[in-house]
Amino acid sequence: MFAIETYYRPHSVKEACARLHQESGSRLIAGGTDVLIRLREGKKEFGQLVDIHGLPELSRLEQCGDGTLMLGSGVTFSQLIHFLQSQRLLPALVEGASAIGGPQVRNMATLGGNICNGAPSADSAAPLLVMDADVHIQGYKASRVVSLGDFYQGPGRVELAPDEVVTHFSINPACYQDTGSYFYKYAMRKAMDIATIGCAAACQIHHGIIRSFKIAYTVAAPVPKRCYQAEKIAEDAQVSQALIRDMASVVLEDLSPRESWRAGKAFREHIIRTLAQKVILKAMIRGGADL
């Protein structure tokens, strides 16, 4: 039994923002893969729903004329995967999206929902972080843009006011063109499981020299997080196995894995270092490195 008190279906994002502003305590629902579970648990704070599922403003999947990618917050992961594969774009994000749940979940769960619930384990977060994605937000009074890295405030907390809606994510062409990227999710089961650790990397290589390298983790800190010390080592460095080992040796300097019933801290640290070598190598190879 769902503990729904009120249900409102707006016709636009601005109407949704107005409803959120007028009715304090209202919650957005799109795919419902998180909200409906909490409703089934009887959590009354999710009882006032504003349904934004299917709003055209949230459904953009577009590569603009200047190359900028626009990924609507309301697109499902199945839609996102189909679009990116058909355009041969962002393999790391395809891998992250494909790691989410099973087909039924991917047919309902949305990109915006995966990011906005603030979970450190969000499988789409690390691939978007290494692509320097921006978050576009519409509020009751104004719109704004923040970087995805700044959007995360803590476990379950994001930079979003009660009367704001994330409309889409944008990725600059300089952050994905001529770029090799890869994402890997380590979980105790091979399917339908929350990540124990997730890792994504993206690199640009010119004549064997690293021109840009980004690496990010999920479930390795209170929020999905980049590893800037490892990235600094890669700046203008010659591609080599030694470089990969050096980068992997410092990733933990930017991370703070925790002890939990899913995995101990020492085990997470081992997986973090192991994944670093695997993911960095794969991203470099996809970026054109001869390794």
C-alpha positions in Angstrom: 0.0 0.0 0.0 1.4 3.4 -1.0 1.1 6.2 1.5 0.3 8.9 -1.2 -1.5 12.0 0.2 -1.6 14.2 -2.9 -0.6 13.8 -6.5 0.0 16.6 -9.0 0.8 16.4 -12.7 2.3 19.6 -14.1 2.4 20.4 -17.8 5.8 22.2 -17.7 8.9 22.4 -15.5 8.0 26.0 -14.4 4.6 24.7 -13.3 6.3 22.0 -11.4 8.6 24.5 -9.7 5.5 26.7 -8.8 3.8 23.7 -7.2 7.0 22.8 -5.2 7.2 26.4 -4.1 3.6 26.6 -3.0 3.3 23.2 -1.4 6.3 22.7 0.9 7.1 19.1 1.4 6.2 18.0 -2.1 8.5 15.5 -3.8 9.3 15.0 -7.4 8.7 11.6 -9.0 9.8 10.6 -12.5 10.8 7.0 -12.9 9.8 6.2 -9.3 12.4 3.5 -8.8 13.5 5.1 -5.5 10.4 7.1 -4.5 7.9 4.2 -4.8 10.1 2.0 -2.6 10.1 4.7 0.1 6.3 5.1 -0.2 5.9 1.3 0.1 7.9 1.6 3.3 5.3 4.1 4.6 7.5 7.1 4.7 5.1 10.0 4.9 7.6 12.6 3.8 7.2 11.2 0.3 3.4 11.4 0.3 3.0 14.6 -1.7 4.0 13.9 -5.2 4.7 16.1 -8.2 4.9 13.9 -11.3 7.4 15.2 -13.9 7.6 11.9 -15.9 7.6 12.5 -19.6 7.8 16.3 -19.6 9.3 17.3 -23.0 11.7 19.8 -21.4 13.3 16.9 -19.5 13.5 14.5 -22.4 16.3 16.0 -24.5 18.9 13.8 -26.0 20.8 15.9 -28.4 24.2 16.7 -29.9 24.0 20.4 -30.7 25.6 22.0 -33.7 28.7 23.1 -31.7 29.1 19.5 -30.4 27.6 20.1 -26.9 25.7 17.1 -25.6 22.4 17.8 -23.9 21.2 14.8 -21.7 17.7 15.4 -20.3 17.2 14.6 -16.6 14.0 12.7 -17.4 15.4 10.3 -20.0 15.4 6.7 -18.9 18.7 4.7 -18.9 17.4 2.6 -21.7 16.8 5.7 -23.8 20.2 7.1 -22.9 22.0 3.9 -23.8 20.3 3.7 -27.2 21.1 7.3 -28.0 24.8 7.1 -27.0 25.3 3.8 -28.7 23.7 5.0 -31.9 25.9 8.1 -32.0 29.0 6.2 -30.8 29.4 8.6 -27.9 30.6 8.4 -24.2 31.4 4.6 -23.9 32.0 5.1 -20.1 28.5 6.5 -19.6 27.0 3.7 -21.7 28.9 1.2 -19.4 27.7 3.1 -16.3 24.1 3.2 -17.4 24.2 -0.5 -18.4 25.3 -1.4 -14.9 22.1 0.0 -13.3 19.7 -2.7 -12.2 18.1 -4.9 -14.9 16.2 -4.1 -18.0 13.0 -3.3 -16.1 14.8 -0.8 -13.9 16.6 0.8 -16.8 13.3 1.2 -18.6 12.0 3.3 -15.8 14.9 4.8 -13.8 16.0 8.3 -15.0 19.3 10.0 -15.3 18.2 12.9 -13.2 16.9 10.6 -10.4 20.1 8.6 -10.3 22.1 11.8 -9.7 19.6 13.8 -7.6 19.1 11.2 -4.9 22.7 12.0 -3.9 23.7 8.3 -3.5 27.5 7.8 -3.4 26.9 4.6 -5.4 25.2 6.2 -8.4 26.5 4.4 -11.5 26.1 7.4 -13.8 28.0 9.8 -11.5 31.6 8.8 -12.1 31.3 8.8 -16.0 29.7 12.2 -15.9 32.3 13.5 -13.5 35.2 12.6 -15.8 33.3 14.3 -18.6 33.1 17.6 -16.6 29.3 17.5 -16.9 27.3 20.6 -15.9 23.9 20.4 -14.1 21.2 22.8 -15.4 18.6 23.7 -12.8 15.3 25.5 -13.2 13.9 27.2 -10.1 10.7 29.0 -9.2 12.4 32.4 -9.7 15.5 31.7 -11.8 17.6 29.1 -13.6 21.3 28.3 -12.9 24.1 26.0 -13.8 26.5 24.2 -11.5 29.3 21.7 -12.1 28.4 18.1 -11.2 31.3 18.1 -8.7 29.8 21.0 -6.9 26.3 19.6 -7.1 27.1 16.8 -4.6 27.1 18.1 -1.0 27.2 14.9 1.0 25.6 11.5 1.3 22.0 11.9 0.1 22.5 15.7 -0.3 22.7 17.8 -3.5 22.8 21.5 -4.3 19.1 21.7 -5.1 16.5 23.9 -3.4 13.0 22.5 -2.6 11.5 24.5 -5.5 14.1 23.6 -8.1 14.2 20.9 -10.8 17.2 19.6 -12.7 16.3 19.9 -16.4 19.4 18.4 -18.1 23.1 17.8 -18.0 25.5 19.3 -20.6 28.9 18.1 -21.7 31.3 20.3 -23.6 32.7 18.8 -26.8 36.3 19.5 -25.6 35.6 17.0 -22.8 34.5 14.0 -24.8 35.8 14.4 -28.4 39.0 12.5 -29.2 38.7 11.0 -25.7 39.0 7.4 -24.5 36.8 6.6 -21.6 35.9 3.5 -19.5 33.8 2.6 -16.5 33.9 -0.5 -14.3 31.6 -1.4 -11.5 32.7 -3.9 -8.9 29.9 -5.5 -7.0 29.4 -8.7 -5.1 27.0 -10.0 -7.7 27.3 -9.5 -11.4 23.8 -8.1 -11.8 21.1 -6.2 -9.9 23.5 -5.1 -7.1 24.7 -1.8 -5.7 28.3 -1.1 -6.4 30.9 -1.9 -3.9 33.2 0.4 -5.8 32.8 2.1 -9.2 35.5 3.8 -11.3 35.6 5.8 -14.5 38.4 7.4 -16.4 38.7 9.6 -19.5 41.9 10.6 -21.3 43.1 12.5 -24.3 46.4 11.4 -25.8 48.5 13.0 -28.5 51.6 11.2 -29.9 51.9 9.1 -26.7 51.6 12.1 -24.4 48.7 12.6 -22.0 46.9 15.9 -22.7 44.1 15.4 -20.3 43.3 12.7 -17.8 40.4 12.4 -15.3 39.5 9.6 -13.0 36.6 9.4 -10.5 35.1 6.9 -8.1 31.8 6.0 -6.5 31.3 4.5 -3.1 34.9 5.5 -2.2 34.0 8.7 -0.3 30.8 10.4 1.0 30.1 11.6 -2.5 31.3 10.5 -6.0 34.7 12.1 -6.3 37.6 12.8 -8.7 41.2 11.8 -7.9 43.1 15.0 -8.5 46.5 13.7 -7.3 46.4 10.9 -9.8 45.3 13.3 -12.5 48.2 15.7 -11.7 50.7 12.9 -12.2 49.3 12.2 -15.6 49.7 15.8 -16.9 51.9 15.9 -20.0 53.3 12.5 -19.1 54.4 9.8 -21.5 52.0 6.8 -21.6 53.5 3.8 -19.9 52.8 0.9 -17.6 54.9 2.7 -15.0 52.7 5.8 -15.2 49.6 3.6 -14.6 51.2 2.2 -11.5 52.2 5.6 -10.2 48.7 6.9 -10.8 47.1 3.9 -9.1 49.4 4.3 -6.1 48.0 7.8 -5.2 44.3 7.5 -5.9 43.5 6.9 -2.2 44.9 10.3 -1.3 41.7 11.9 -2.6 39.3 9.2 -1.3 37.9 8.1 2.1 36.4 4.6 1.8 34.3 3.5 4.7 33.6 0.4 6.7 30.1 -1.1 6.0 28.3 -4.4 6.0 28.9 -4.5 2.2 32.7 -4.4 2.4 35.4 -3.5 4.9 37.5 -0.4 4.5 40.7 -2.4 3.8 39.0 -4.5 1.2 37.6 -1.3 -0.5 41.0 0.2 -0.5 42.4 -2.9 -2.2 39.6 -2.8 -4.9 40.2 1.0 -5.4 43.9 0.5 -6.2 43.2 -2.6 -8.3 40.4 -0.9 -10.3 42.6 2.1 -10.9 45.1 0.1 -12.9 42.4 -1.7 -14.9 40.3 1.4 -15.7 43.3 3.7 -16.4 44.8 1.1 -18.8 41.5 0.6 -20.6 40.8 4.3 -21.0 44.3 4.9 -22.3 43.9 2.1 -24.9 40.6 3.6 -26.0 42.3 6.9 -26.2 44.8 5.5 -28.7 47.7 4.4 -26.5 49.8 1.5 -27.6 50.1 -0.5 -24.4 
